[in-house]
Amino acid sequence: MISSKQSINRLAYICHRKGIKDIVFSAGSRNAPVIIAFVESGLFNCYSIPDERAAAFVAMGMAQASGKPTLICCTSGSAAANYTPAICEAYYQGIPLIVLTADRPVEMIDQGAGQSIRQFNMYRNFIKASFQFEQEALNEDALDKNDKIIQQAIHIAEEDTKGPVHINLPFEEPLYETNSEFNPDAIKWLDLEKKTFKTELSPELVEAWKGAKRKMILFGMALPDTQLMQRLESLCAAHGVVLLTETCSNILIDNKIECIDRVITTISDWESYQPDILVTMGGPVISKKIKKHFLNQKPKHHWDIYTDRPEDTFLALKQSFEMMPLDFIKMIEGHTSEYDVHYVNAWKSKNEHVKLKHQAFLKSASYSDLTVFSDIIERIPSNAFLHLANSTPVRYAQLFEQRHDISYLSNRGVSGIDGCSSTALGYALNTPDKLNILITGDLAFFYDSNAFFHQHLPTNLKIILINNGGGGIFRIIEGPSSTNALDKFFESQHSFNAKGIAQTFDLDYRSMDNSNFSGKRIKAFLEEKTHRPAVLEILTPNEVNDKVLRDYFQSLL
């Protein structure tokens, strides 16, 4: 049997024909027609996750892993509002989600009906497109209009500039009525054009590139791309380009500056290191230090390569190019020019010098977040997906050389702590043959504990929880420690552990602290096969962590 709402049956069929496989529901009554249509079709992987915020982040992780849109569907009212954090993250990361929000009849909004808010276009500031179905579509014109909406939504969500799209679904009762009649041949298929990007650079820009002897590329967040990496490596070698990357850039080549913070901390005189042209590409950049530097000492020319919107991060943007990074590299690589060898060597020499000091400090450093992180990174199994929670774990990761045999992921679109566990869990669901490891902090783990409040827990997810008794990031960044409110209002100090949460959701659990910590135990934990997600909680001293980190940066000078 299928839903009596014909537009919803057609919605399910069109999604199937377009290759969409996953839909995450949150329990409700108003969305019953969607649940019936998709579940009864037998064509989808259907998941039920009660907490809408967690559900949306799980779906986002699934979409990130598959590269295809994941559907999320909830009932009306505040349920739809709970999707907001994940939609924001998906928008700024460029992850395809199709958001289906069931709604009360249009005529009942703002008329005292229960569980109703103004849902149409409610995500307008962070959504690629918003649509609303024709209510109770019965004639062919109304059905065709809804079919068009579905096809447009999917097209927009998964084009080169991927992202979330919202379809609001106003339903009249009855909601649970079923039918056995459905004619897919009545659907009119649209021929939608793909977005096109620039294919050439102006002669003036080519000359500007050739005339700049000091070139730099700052590459933000990206997924691994073999062809891109090969062309980027060749470009840097031929043009003397200094390449700055981060772990989440996933640029797996040599001859790059990959630990930005630890290198630029040691530069006092920027005259030998400042580029003539700075090219930014990829997604968000984690390093606050590099952003602060270029805000204060602006490059002569800043070019931004984008596929959605140009970003003037340093308030110095001279040119922006709507194109894929690989296309830009292909267009510019043939225009060779002389470059400043001393500039390139200055960066290489500084990087190698700092690397040696980094290694020397770790040999004698006290037990802390920094040393624990060093031990963890070293023991991540090859071919794993490493998820880094906000905000301390992803920052510590930037202090260590990138492992070329693993992939790094993090929610750095809007950089919140609210869905780190849920996102990693969703990614693990769609990569069942690969080990997924989440390194998280205590606040992020506790905040997103409903990530595990459902029956779809993957066995290939390991969680390393570094519990330093609060938001350790606030002891590291400038500002909070200069106030009297650090412990209670910024750091949110606590004495909780994760054992109770693990027991509640039947997660495998173990813990370590300074008295029994060992790299061998971390390795054994990561290699052990379990029938549920597993949590390793590592307790670190919050009164020591910030001092060790300050001493670390001081030792690099």
Residue pairs with C-beta under 8 A, 6 or more apart in sequence:
1 36
1 40
1 178
1 179
1 180
2 9
2 36
2 37
2 40
2 41
2 178
2 179
2 180
2 182
3 9
3 33
3 34
3 36
3 37
3 40
3 177
3 178
3 179
4 33
4 174
4 177
4 178
4 179
5 33
5 37
5 136
5 171
6 137
6 138
6 143
6 179
6 182
7 133
7 134
7 137
7 142
7 143
7 146
7 147
8 33
8 34
8 37
8 169
9 37
9 41
9 179
9 182
10 143
10 146
10 147
10 150
10 182
10 184
10 186
10 187
11 34
11 37
11 100
11 146
11 150
12 37
12 38
12 41
12 43
12 44
13 41
13 182
13 184
13 187
14 147
14 150
14 151
14 154
14 187
15 23
15 44
15 71
15 98
15 150
15 154
16 41
16 43
16 44
18 151
18 154
19 68
20 44
20 68
20 69
20 70
20 71
20 98
20 154
21 44
21 45
21 66
21 68
22 44
22 45
22 47
22 59
22 62
22 63
22 66
22 68
22 70
22 71
22 430
23 38
23 44
23 45
23 46
23 47
23 70
23 71
23 72
23 73
24 47
24 48
24 49
24 55
24 56
24 58
24 59
24 62
24 70
24 71
24 72
24 73
25 31
25 34
25 35
25 38
25 46
25 47
25 48
25 49
25 55
25 72
25 73
25 74
26 48
26 49
26 50
26 51
26 52
26 55
26 72
26 73
26 74
26 75
26 79
27 48
27 50
27 75
28 74
28 75
28 76
28 79
28 102
29 75
29 175
30 75
30 76
30 102
30 103
30 104
30 115
30 171
30 175
31 73
31 74
31 75
31 76
31 100
31 102
31 169
32 175
32 176
33 102
33 169
33 171
33 175
34 73
34 100
34 102
34 169
35 73
36 176
36 178
38 44
38 46
38 71
38 73
39 46
40 178
47 55
47 58
47 429
47 454
47 456
48 454
48 455
48 456
49 55
49 58
49 453
49 454
49 456
50 450
50 453
50 454
51 82
51 450
51 453
52 74
52 79
52 80
52 82
52 83
53 82
53 83
53 85
53 86
53 418
53 419
53 422
53 450
54 419
54 422
54 448
54 450
54 451
54 453
54 454
55 72
55 74
55 83
55 422
56 72
56 82
56 83
56 85
56 86
56 87
56 97
56 99
56 419
56 422
57 85
57 86
57 89
57 418
57 419
57 422
57 423
57 426
57 448
57 451
58 422
58 423
58 425
58 426
58 429
58 451
59 70
59 71
59 72
59 86
59 97
59 426
60 70
60 86
60 89
60 90
60 95
60 97
60 419
60 422
60 423
60 426
61 422
61 423
61 424
61 425
61 426
61 427
61 428
61 429
61 430
62 70
62 426
62 427
62 429
62 430
63 69
63 70
63 90
63 95
63 96
63 97
63 426
64 93
64 95
64 409
64 423
64 426
64 427
65 426
65 427
65 429
65 430
65 431
66 430
67 96
68 96
68 158
69 96
69 97
69 98
69 154
69 157
69 158
69 165
70 96
70 97
70 98
70 426
71 97
71 98
71 100
72 83
72 97
72 98
72 99
72 100
73 100
73 101
73 102
74 80
74 82
74 83
74 100
74 101
74 102
75 102
75 115
76 101
76 102
76 103
76 104
76 115
76 116
76 117
76 119
77 114
77 115
77 116
77 117
78 115
78 117
79 101
80 101
80 117
80 119
80 122
81 117
81 122
83 99
83 101
83 123
84 123
85 414
85 416
85 418
85 419
86 97
86 419
86 422
87 97
87 99
87 123
87 126
87 127
87 164
87 166
88 126
88 413
88 414
88 416
89 95
89 411
89 413
89 414
89 416
89 419
89 423
90 96
90 97
90 163
90 164
90 413
91 126
91 127
91 128
91 163
91 164
91 413
92 126
92 284
92 413
92 414
93 221
93 283
93 284
93 411
93 412
93 413
94 161
94 162
94 163
94 283
94 307
94 308
95 162
95 163
95 164
96 157
96 158
96 162
96 163
96 164
96 165
97 157
97 163
97 164
97 165
98 153
98 154
98 157
98 164
98 165
98 167
99 123
99 127
99 164
99 165
99 166
99 167
100 167
100 169
101 119
101 122
101 166
101 167
101 168
101 169
102 169
102 171
103 109
103 116
103 119
103 120
103 168
103 169
103 170
103 171
104 113
104 115
104 116
104 170
104 171
105 135
105 170
105 171
105 172
106 135
106 170
108 116
109 116
109 117
109 118
109 119
110 116
110 118
119 168
120 130
120 132
120 168
121 130
121 166
121 168
122 166
123 130
123 164
123 166
124 130
126 164
127 163
127 164
127 165
127 166
128 156
128 157
128 161
128 163
128 164
128 165
129 152
129 153
129 156
129 165
129 166
130 165
130 166
130 168
131 149
131 152
131 153
131 165
131 166
131 167
131 168
132 167
132 168
132 169
132 170
133 146
133 149
133 167
133 168
133 169
133 170
134 142
134 145
134 146
135 170
135 171
135 172
136 171
136 172
137 143
137 145
137 146
140 186
143 186
144 188
147 187
147 188
148 188
148 190
149 167
150 167
151 189
151 190
151 192
152 190
152 192
153 165
153 167
154 165
155 190
155 192
156 163
156 165
157 163
157 164
157 165
159 194
159 195
160 194
160 195
160 197
160 307
160 324
161 195
161 307
161 308
163 308
197 307
197 322
197 323
197 324
197 327
198 321
198 322
198 323
198 327
199 323
199 327
199 331
200 331
201 209
201 321
201 331
201 332
205 319
206 332
206 335
208 277
208 301
209 215
209 277
209 332
209 335
209 337
210 335
210 336
210 337
211 337
212 275
212 276
212 277
212 300
212 301
212 337
213 240
213 276
213 337
213 338
213 339
213 340
213 343
214 242
214 274
214 275
214 276
214 277
214 339
214 340
214 343
215 239
215 240
215 241
215 242
215 275
215 276
215 277
215 279
215 339
216 241
216 242
216 243
216 244
216 275
216 277
216 278
216 279
216 299
217 232
217 236
217 241
217 242
217 243
217 244
217 278
217 279
217 280
217 281
218 244
218 278
218 279
218 280
218 281
218 285
218 290
219 232
219 243
219 244
219 245
219 246
219 249
219 251
219 280
219 281
219 282
219 325
220 246
220 248
220 249
220 280
220 281
220 282
220 283
220 284
220 285
221 246
221 248
221 249
221 282
221 283
221 284
221 285
221 286
221 410
221 412
222 228
222 248
222 249
222 250
222 251
222 282
222 283
222 325
223 250
223 407
224 250
224 252
224 407
225 250
225 326
227 326
228 325
228 326
228 329
229 251
229 252
229 253
231 326
231 329
231 330
231 333
232 243
232 251
232 253
232 325
232 329
233 253
233 254
233 255
234 333
235 241
235 329
235 332
235 333
236 242
236 243
236 255
236 256
237 255
238 333
238 336
239 332
239 333
239 336
239 337
239 339
240 339
240 340
240 341
240 343
240 344
241 339
242 257
242 275
242 343
242 344
242 347
243 251
243 253
243 255
243 256
243 257
244 256
244 257
244 260
244 290
245 251
245 256
245 257
245 258
245 260
245 402
246 258
246 260
246 285
246 286
246 287
246 398
247 258
247 388
247 397
247 398
247 400
247 402
247 408
248 286
248 388
248 394
248 408
248 409
248 410
248 412
249 282
250 407
250 408
251 258
251 402
252 402
252 404
255 348
257 263
257 347
257 351
258 401
258 402
259 351
259 354
259 355
259 358
259 398
259 399
259 400
259 401
260 287
260 289
260 290
260 398
261 287
261 289
261 290
261 395
261 398
261 399
262 354
262 358
262 398
262 399
262 553
262 556
263 347
263 350
263 351
263 354
264 287
264 289
264 290
264 293
265 289
265 553
265 556
265 557
266 350
266 353
266 354
266 556
266 557
267 273
267 350
270 293
270 297
272 342
272 343
272 346
273 343
273 346
273 347
273 350
274 297
274 299
275 299
275 300
275 343
276 299
276 300
276 301
277 299
277 300
277 301
277 302
277 303
278 294
278 299
278 301
278 302
278 303
278 314
279 302
279 303
279 304
279 305
279 328
280 302
280 303
280 304
280 305
280 311
280 313
281 304
281 305
281 306
281 325
281 328
282 325
283 412
283 413
284 412
284 413
284 415
285 291
285 313
286 394
286 395
286 398
286 410
286 412
287 398
288 477
291 313
291 314
294 302
294 313
294 314
294 316
295 313
295 314
295 315
298 314
298 315
298 316
299 314
299 316
301 318
301 319
302 312
302 314
302 316
302 317
302 318
302 319
303 317
303 318
303 319
303 320
303 321
304 310
304 311
304 312
304 317
304 319
304 320
304 321
305 320
305 321
305 323
305 324
305 325
305 328
306 320
306 321
306 322
307 322
307 323
307 324
310 317
310 320
310 322
311 317
321 328
354 556
355 401
357 555
357 556
358 399
358 552
358 556
360 555
361 551
361 552
361 555
361 556
362 370
362 371
362 374
365 371
365 548
365 551
365 552
366 544
366 548
367 514
367 517
367 540
367 541
367 544
368 540
368 541
368 544
368 545
368 548
368 549
369 392
369 396
369 466
369 468
369 472
369 540
369 545
369 548
369 549
370 396
370 399
370 545
370 548
370 549
370 552
371 548
372 466
372 517
372 538
372 540
373 393
373 396
373 397
373 399
373 400
373 439
373 466
374 400
375 517
375 519
375 522
376 439
376 464
376 522
377 397
377 400
377 403
378 519
379 519
379 522
379 523
379 526
380 386
380 403
380 406
380 437
380 526
381 435
381 526
381 527
382 405
382 406
383 405
383 406
383 434
383 435
384 406
384 407
384 434
384 435
384 436
384 437
384 526
385 406
385 407
385 409
385 427
385 428
385 431
385 434
385 435
385 436
385 437
386 403
386 406
386 407
386 408
386 409
386 437
386 439
387 409
387 410
387 420
387 423
387 424
387 427
387 436
387 437
387 438
387 439
388 394
388 397
388 408
388 409
388 410
388 439
389 410
389 411
389 417
389 420
389 421
389 438
389 439
389 440
389 441
389 444
389 445
390 410
390 411
390 412
390 415
390 416
390 417
390 420
390 444
391 415
391 417
391 441
391 444
391 471
391 473
392 441
392 466
392 468
392 471
392 472
392 473
392 476
393 439
393 440
393 441
393 466
394 410
394 412
395 473
395 476
397 408
397 439
399 552
402 408
409 423
409 424
409 427
411 419
411 420
411 423
417 441
417 443
417 444
417 447
417 448
418 447
418 448
419 448
419 451
420 438
420 440
420 444
420 445
420 448
421 438
421 440
421 444
421 445
421 448
421 449
421 451
421 452
421 463
422 448
422 450
422 451
424 436
424 438
424 461
424 463
425 451
425 452
425 457
425 458
425 461
425 533
427 436
428 436
428 458
428 460
428 461
429 456
429 458
431 460
432 458
432 460
433 460
434 460
435 460
435 462
435 526
436 458
436 460
436 461
436 462
437 461
437 462
437 463
437 464
437 526
438 461
438 462
438 463
438 464
439 464
439 466
440 463
440 464
440 465
440 466
441 465
441 466
441 467
441 468
441 471
441 472
441 473
442 465
442 466
442 467
442 468
442 469
442 470
442 494
442 496
442 498
443 470
443 471
443 492
445 463
445 465
445 498
445 501
446 496
446 498
446 501
449 501
449 505
452 501
452 505
452 507
452 533
453 505
457 505
457 507
457 532
457 533
458 533
459 529
459 530
459 531
459 532
459 533
461 533
461 534
462 525
462 526
462 533
462 534
462 536
463 507
463 533
463 534
463 535
463 536
464 522
464 525
464 536
464 538
465 498
465 535
465 536
465 537
465 538
466 538
466 540
467 497
467 498
467 537
467 538
467 539
467 540
468 539
468 540
468 541
468 542
468 545
469 493
469 494
469 495
469 542
470 487
470 491
470 492
470 493
470 494
470 542
471 490
471 491
471 492
472 491
472 542
472 545
472 546
474 480
474 481
474 486
474 490
474 491
475 481
475 486
475 491
475 542
475 545
475 546
476 546
476 549
480 486
480 490
480 491
481 546
483 490
487 493
491 542
493 542
497 511
497 537
497 539
498 509
498 535
498 537
499 509
499 511
499 537
501 507
502 508
502 509
502 535
503 509
506 532
507 532
507 533
507 534
507 535
508 530
508 531
508 532
508 533
508 534
508 535
509 534
509 535
509 537
510 525
510 534
510 535
510 536
510 537
511 536
511 537
511 538
511 539
512 518
512 521
512 536
512 537
512 538
512 539
513 538
513 539
513 540
514 539
514 540
514 541
517 538
522 536
525 534
525 536
528 534
